[in-house]
Amino acid sequence: MIKKVQAVTHQPLQSIKNSISSEQLLNDLHYQQSKQIIQVLLNKGLISTTEFKEIDDLNKQSFPPLLGPGSVDTSRF
């Protein structure tokens, strides 16, 4: 018995239009760390949900995360 082998096709890789700077990476890291800290405070009941959201909004301003609102182009989906 002989198996038929089909040719493998692939899509060419698309280049990334914008590179990520080390400052953006650090901002994202700092934002993620700050969010973990305030999540612990919320879980322990030391801050309210409203305070959590307020602090998180301030942290987003100080340390803009990479995948924040508007960071992903969803117009093609």
N, C-alpha and C positions, 0 to 999 in steps of 0.2 A: 504494500500500500504506500503510495506516495502522497505526501501532504503538499498542498499548494501554499506557497508563501506569497503574501501580499506585500507590496512595497510600503514602507513606512513613510508617512507624510507628517510634516510638522509645520506649525505656524512659526514664522520668524519672531524672534524676541523683539519686543518694542522697547526702545530706549526710554529711560526715565527722563522726563523733561526738566525736572527741578531736583537738584541734589540737596541733601539735608546737611545743614551746617552743624558743627559741634555745639554751637550755642543752642540751636533748636533741640538737639538731643539732650543737652543738659537741662533745658527748660522742661522738657517732657519728663525726664527722670525726677526732677525736683517736684513737679506737679504730682506725679504718681506717688512719691514718698509722702507728700503733704496730705494727699487724699487718704492714704492708708492710716495716717496718724489720726485724722479727724474721724475716720470710720471707727477706729478703736474707741475714741471718746464718745461717739454716738452709741456704739454697742454697750458701753459701760454706763450709759445714762448720764454722762457728765455734760453733754450738750443736747439740745433739742434738734429735731429734724429741720426746723427753720434756721437755727444757728448753723447747722451742717451746710445747708444750701448757701447761706450767706458767706461762710468761710470759703466754701468751694468756689463760689463766684469770684471772690477776691484772689484766691490762689490761681484761678485761670487767667486773671489779668496780670498777675505777677510772673507766672510761669506758663505761657501759652502752650497747651499740649499739642502734640503733632496731629492727633486725630480729633480735633475739636469740631464744632459745628462749622460747616463751610469748608472744611479741609479736604473733603472727599467730593469729587465731581460725580454726582449721580444722574446727570442729564442723559447719559447714554443708556441707562437701565430702565 
